[in-house]
Amino acid sequence: MGADWPLVQDALVIAALALGAGAALTAWLMRGRRKREAAEGSPRAAGPGPLEERVRVLERIATDQSIGLADEIEALRQNGKAS
């Protein structure tokens, strides 16, 4: 440890404080944005859209090995033909 070590420590402390302040400011701004979007009735705040729902169904199909899932898929096919 040289004579410059206290300066290095001070620089690290300042960098850590700046990083923490930046993260806190970002979190605060994002929270305010989410509140505004929810108050305005933004589609993102309303919940998942049709595309997200489809992706969730596809994920479930890819990961679920139950026999009941095949019946559900067939029922959805039948409902789709009736529309």
Summary of the structure (lengths in Angstrom):
residues: 83
radius of gyration: 25.7
end to end distance: 76.8
largest distance: 81.6
contacts: 144
relative contact order: 0.05
helix: 84%
strand: 0%
